[in-house]
């Protein structure tokens, strides 16, 4: 059999194939993706589920002139393979390699950056409107999942689209699952679309085509021809299976969303030595809190598995809510709960965070996962801006634990507060301890070392790293290390004492330097007319691309070696 995939460096070569060859091409592409992702981890299930759809789109439409947007970006691997990146596909999600998501700077075929969800319809409506103004004639297609289309932003965009005559095709890729199974009333509605002449889309003023099998080339190509013949905006409803063509991925779609390394032949996932992560500690601690306090509720926007709330949801189904991909609703839902004698813990990844709570000073606990670098998912997923904007919001408590003990104590303490309380924590493994959970004082810092020459003020995970650096290099008598679990309010009495004792202060944080923890320290020290030197260390004022966390820390000078070198330069001693 000819290797069809190797003949494609551009979709124009795909378009020379006979339609009868596309099924064989789909098989080759599945094998290629499985071969690559078994040794170079990535998002597997979503990409396997759209192979036929991707081939059919590039076969039928004149890309890149015709515009495609993938929503969410997890399903873009077949698209990348067909659009000139097959030879470098094994660099996926690695430093200086291709991104795991559509990226405008990477290829003209990536028309819009879609790392997360629910942006595609708004973006494609904008593109189609611009083309109408500029009198450019081409097709505009957005491919959106059934979990993504239920968000408020998607519905707002459909409402706009339905009032236009734009030649936009929205493809609803319905597979009943995002990362976790889809939820909500629209999920039930989608199941009946095939048998309805009138539905939510026709009520929006959109033409409706469907329902078809998204793995059948004849049905896909016929549907595209039908869409081309209809003037104005339209929706095509297709049914697909996440993980299609790989039995293990079809059976356990949650586990095979992004399985890591695996044996392609046996389906065995090659687990690393299991280390406890912040997410593990969060799930365990939340379970204890739910068990011990019947007023506590937990809320997540479609991230039950990612936030490690699955067991909590199983054991406390009436107090753990997955509200779907709807971060804004999750926050205001939490605000409503907080007004009526409940204690909501709202779990949101740092990059998803929105807010509607502080103005009313409502005691919602924001559990902000994936703070700082997340590694190979890249710029769309890093979460290092949250300190800078959260500390500017009145009434907000902002905290960041350096270890498991602090993390548990912050989660426990948050239930007793009467104002918004944010706890930010990274996607990292965590050293475990057997410490008992206790209530801690809001705004109190902790002296770890009382060195005499240099003061380091830090918050979050980087505090524990600096602690180890100081211990390993026997610098406890020279370097003071003060950890600030609370970024807001700051421990001002401690800062006054530090300002009197030390002429040089360094700050460190897992977040952007501008407006962050260090800025807060500097603002206070300026207010008391501190005459010494202060240097703020954190992330630069830019979007940082994908690489391992270790490589990213090296790139910005916050790896252990760079931190040690900086300490030695301020102590004016030679590194041994």
N, C-alpha and C positions, 0 to 999 in steps of 0.2 A: 504494500500500500504506500502511495506517495505520502510524504510528510507535508501535509497542506499548510500547517501553521508556519513552517519555516519559509514559505513563499510570500508571507505577508509582512511587509515593513510599513505599509500604508493602506488604509481602507480601499484605495482605488484598485489595489491588487486583489483584495477580497471580492470586489465587484466583477472581476473577470471569471469567477467560479460559476459553475452551474448550481442552481438551487438544490439539486440532488446531492451535492457534495457537502452541504452545510452540516448535516448530522454527523458526518465523519469528522469534520473540523471541530465541532463541539466536543466530541470525544477526545480528540487530541488536546484541546485546550484544558479540559478537566484534568487529564493526566499531567500536563505541564504545570498547572497550578498546584496540584497535589504533590508532584515531585519537588517543586520549589519550596512550598510552604511547610513541608515535612521537615526541612532542614533550616529554613529561614522563616521564623514565626511571623504570622500576620493574621488578618481577618479572613477566615476560610469560608464559613458557611454562606455568608451573604454573596460572595463572589461566585461560588458554585451555583447558586440559585438563579443567576441572571446571565449565564453563558449564552443560551439560545437567544435571549432578548438582545444582548449586546451585539452578537453576530448579525442578527436580523436588522437592527437599527443601522449599523454601519454598512450593511449590504444594500439596504433600501435607500437611505438618505445620503446626500452628497456632503458628508463631513470632510473637512471642518467648516465648509461654508455654512451648511445647516448646523444649527447649534443644539448640543445636548448638555443637559445638566443632570448629574447623578445625586440623588438625595435619599439616603445618606451616602457619604463618600466611601463607606466601607465596601460598597459593591462595585468599585471602579476597577478592580484588577483585570478582568477581561478586556475592558475598554483600554487600559494602558497597554496591554499586550498587543492589541490590534492597531495601535496608533504609534508605532515606531519605538516602543520601549521593551520589546521582547528580549533583545540581546542584553539589556542591563536590568532585567526584571529581578535577578538574584541580588541586586543591590537594594532592594525594597526595604525602606524604613531604617537603613543604615546611614551612618555619617557620610555625607557627600553623595549618597545614593538617591534613588527616586523616592518620593513621598508615598505614604500609604493612602493618600487622599488626592482628589483632583486639585491641581495647583496651577494657577494661571501662568506663573513664571516658568513652569516646567515644559509646557506643551501648548500649542495653539488649539489642540483638541480639548484641553481642559478649560472650558469657557467660563467657569465660575468655581471658586474654592468652596468646597462643601465638606468640612470636617465633621460637622454634626448634622442636625436635621432641620427640616421644615422651612428652609430658605429658598428652595428651588423655584416654587411657583412665583413668589414675589420677584425673584431675579429674572426669570424668563419673561414675565410680563413687562418688566423694565426694559429688557433687551428688545422685545418685539415692538414696544412703543417707540424706542429710539430708532429702530429700523424703519418704522412707518414714517416718522418725522424726516428721516434721511433718505426715504424712498429706496430702501434696499429690500429686495425680494428674496426671502429664504425661509426655511422652516425653523420652527422653534419648539423644542421638545424637552419637557421636564419629566424625569422618572422619579417617582416618590413612593415610599413604602406605606403600607396601611397603618403603621405605628406613627409615622411622621406626619401624615396628612391630617391627623386628628388635632394637631396643635392649633392654638389660636392664630398664629401667624399664617399657617397654611389656609385656614378658613377665611381669614381676612383677604388673602390674595385671591382665593376663588371668588369671593364676593366682588372684588374689583374686576377680575377677568370676565365674569359673567355679564358685566355692563358694557363690554367692548365688542368690537368685531375683529379682534386680533387673531391671526392664524397661529394659534398656540395649541399644541397637543400635550395634555397632561396624561402620563401613563401611570395608573395606580397599580403598583406591583404589590399584590395582596398575597402575603404568605403567612398571615396570622401571628407574626412574631417580629420583634425588634431584636434586642438582646434577650429580653424575657418575652413571654407571650403577650400579645397585644391586649389592651383592656379598653372598656368603655362602651357606651351605647352605639357609637358608629361602627364598632367591630361587628355587632349584631346586624346592623343595617347592610354592611358590605356583603354579608352572607346571602342576602336576599336580592342583591342587585340584578342577578341573572333573570329573575322572574318579574321584574317591575318595569312598567313603561314609564313610570314617574318615580324619581328618586331625588336624593339630596342634590345631585349634580344638575339634573334638569331644572330643579327648583332654583338653582343659582343662575340659570339661563345658559347652561352649557349643553352642547350636544353630547350624547352618551353612546359609546360603543362597547359592547361586551355582553357577557363575560366570555373570555377565551382562555385557552391553555397556553401559558407563557413558555412552555417547553416544546411547542409544536410550531415548526417553521412555516408550514402552510397557513395555519391560522394567524400567525403573527404578520406575515407578509400581506395576506388578504386584508387584515385589519388596518395596516398602514395605508394600503391603497384606498380603502374606504375612508379613512381619515383625510387623505389628500383630496378626496372629492367633496368633502363637507367644508363649506365656508364658515369662518368664525372659530371660536374656541371650542375645544372638545376634550372629553375624557375617555380614555380607553382603559377598561378594567381587565387586568390579567391575573390569573392565579398561577403562582409558582410555589416551589418547595425549597425552603432554605436548606442548603447542603446537598442539593440534587445531584445524584449520580455517585455519591459516596455513602454507603449504607450507614456507617457509624454516625456521620454528620446529619443524616436524615432522622435517625432514631433519637439522638440527644442533641437537639439544635442549640440549646443553651451552652452546653459544654464545648461544642465545636464552633461556636461563634469566633473564638480566637483561641485555639487549643494549645498553642506553643508547639514545641517539637513533638513529632509523632512518627511512628513506623507506618508508612503508607500501606504496606502489605497486610499487616496484622491489625492496624487501627489502634495499637497501644500508644497512649500518650506518655511521652517520656518525662515524667515528673521529676523536677529537681528535688533535692532534699528540702522537705517542707519546713520553711521558717515562718514564724508568725509575722503577720503584717499588721499595719494600722487598721486595715479593713477587718481583719480577724478580731482584733481587740475591740473595735467599734461594735461589731455584731454581738460579741459575747457580753459586753457591758450594757448595750441597749436591751438585750434580753433580760438581764438582771434588773435593770431599771423598770422595764415594763412589768416584770413579775412582782416587784416590790411597791409599785405606785400605780394604782389603777387610773390615775388622772393623766398619765403620760401617754401620748400617741406619737407614732412615727409616720413620716410622709416621705415618699420618694417619687420623683418624676421618671418612671420607667427604668429605674436602676436598682431593682431589688437584689439582683445577683451582684452587680458591681459594688453596691454599698454593703453587701453581706447581711441583708435583711431577710433572706429567704426563710430561715428558721423562725425568726420573729413573726413573720407573716403567717407561717403555718400554725404557730402556737397562740398568736394573738390576732386572729384575722379581723376582729372588729375594731382594733386599735392600730393597725399597720396598713397604710393606704398607698397603693401604687396608682397615681392619678394620670399615668400616661405621659407622653412627651409634652409637658405643659408646665414649665418651670414657674412662669408668672402665676398661673393658677395655684400651683403648689404653695407658693409664698402667701398669696392672699387667702387661700383656704386655711393655712396655718394661722394667719392673723385672725380670721373669724373664730377659729377654735380657741385662740388665746383669750378672746373676749368673754368666753363662757365657761370658765372654771375647768379648763384642761391645760396641759403643758405640752405643746407641740414641739417635737424635734424634727426639723426639716432638713433632709439630706440632699445636698446639691453639690455637684462637682464645681470646683472653683470657676471654670470657664462658663458654666451655665448660670451663674448666680444673678438673680434679679431680686428686687426688693419692693415691699409695700407695707412695711411694718413699723419703721423707726419713728415716723411722724406721730403715730398714735402711742408710741412707747409700749408696744405689746411684747409680752415675754415669750417670744418665739426663739427657740434654740436652732441656729443654723449650723449644721454639721457639714463643713466645707471640705469635701474629699478632693484628692488629686491636687493639693496645693504644691506650688513650686514646679520643678521639672517632672515630667512623666516619662521622658525618654523617647522611644522611637515613633510614637504617634505624632510627635512634632508640634509645630506652632499652633495648630488648631486645638490642641488638647492641654498644653502647658497651662498652669494656673498660678501665675506669679504677679498678677495685678491686684489681687483682692485686698491685700493689706492697705494699699494706697487709697482705694476708694472707700473701703469700709471705715477706716479711721476718721474720715471726713464727715461721717454721718452722725448727727446728734443722737444721744441715748444708746448708741451701740457699744457693747462690750466686745472687744476683739482679742482672741487668745490663740496661742499656738504652743502645743506641748513639745518638750524635748525628748520625752521617753514615755514608756507605757504607764508608769505611775502617774505622771502628770496628766496624761490623756484620760485615764479612768477618773482621776479626781476632778478634771474639768467637766467631763460628761455628767458626773454625779452632782457637782456643785450647781450646774446650770439650771437644774429643776427648781432651785430655791430662789432664783432671781426674779425681779419684777420688771425687767427691761430686756430688749433684744440682746442675744448672747451668741456670738459667732466663735466656733472652734474650727480652726483650719488645720488639716493634717495631710501628709504626703502619701503617695503611692510607693511605699517602701516597706521592707521588712522591719521588724522591731524587736529589740532585746526584751525578753520577758522577765518578769519579777513576780514575787509572791506578796507584794505589798497590799495592805488593806486599803480599800477605797475610803476616802474621807472628804469632808467639806473643807474647802480652802478659802482663804480671804481674797476677795476680788481686788486685783491691782497690786498684789504683793509679789516682789521679786525674790530671788534666792541667790545667796552668795555661795558659789561652788568652791572657788579658791580665793584666798586673800593675799595675792602677790603684791609686792611693794612698788614695782616700777611702771607697770603698764596695766590699764584697765580695759578689758574686753566685755562689751555688753552685747548680748545676743538673744535671739528668740527662735523657738522651733527646733527642728531636727538638727540644724547646724550647730546648736549649742552642745549637743551630745558629741558631735564630731570634734569640736574644738576641745572639749573636755578630754577626750582620748589623746589628742595631739599634745596637750599640755602634760598629761601624765606620762606618755611615752618618751617625752623629751625632758622630763624632770624639771619643769619650769614653774611648779606650783608656788615657789617662794618669790618668783619674779613677776608672774602674770596673774592678775586678778581676773576671775571669770564670774560674771553675774548674769544669771539667766532670768529673762523676763517672760514668764508664761503669759502675762497680760501686756499686749501692745497698746491697748486702751481699756481702762485708764492706766497710765504709766505710774510706777512707784516713785513719786516725786521726792519723797523724803530720802529714799535711797540715792536718787540722782544728786540731791544736794550734798549728801555725804561724799559721794564719789567725786564731785566737782572740787571739793576742798582737799581731797587727798591725792588726786592724780592730775598731772599736767598733760597727759596724753591718753586719749580714749579712742578705741576702735569699736565700731558697731558691725554686726553681721546679721544677715537675714536671708531666708529663702524666698526672696521677693524682690520686686523692682526697687532700685535705690530712690528714685524720685517719688517723694510723697509717702514713703514707707516707714518702717520702724525707726531706722536711723534718722530720717527727717523729723520724726516726732521727738527723738532724743535731742537733736540739734535745736529744734524750736524751743524746747524747755530750757536747755542750757543757755541759749541766747537770752531768754527772759530773765535769767538770774545773773547775766553778765559774766559768764564763764570765760576766763582768759586763756585757757589752755588750747591744745590742738585736738581736733576731732576728725576722724576719717570714717566715712560711711562705706560699707562694703555690701554689695548685693548684686542684683541682676541689672544689666544695661538697659537703656531706654530703646529697646528694639524687639521685634519679633524674632525668636530664635528657632531655627529649624530642628529637624529630627536627628538624633544620635542617641547612644546610650547615655544614661545619667552620668556615669563617670566621665565620658568624653565631653559632655556638655559642661560639667563643672570645670574641666581643664580648659575649655574654650573661653570661659569667662573669668578664669583665675580664682575659682573658689574650690578647687580640689585641695586635698590635705597638704600636698607639697607646697602649693602656692601660699596657703594660709600660714604654714610653718615659716616659710621664707619671709613673709611679711612680718610675722612676730619677731623674728631674729633681726630684721632690719630696724625695727623700732627699738629693740633692746640694744642694738649696736654691738652684737656679738656674732661670732662666726658659727655657722652651722657645722656641727661635727659630722 
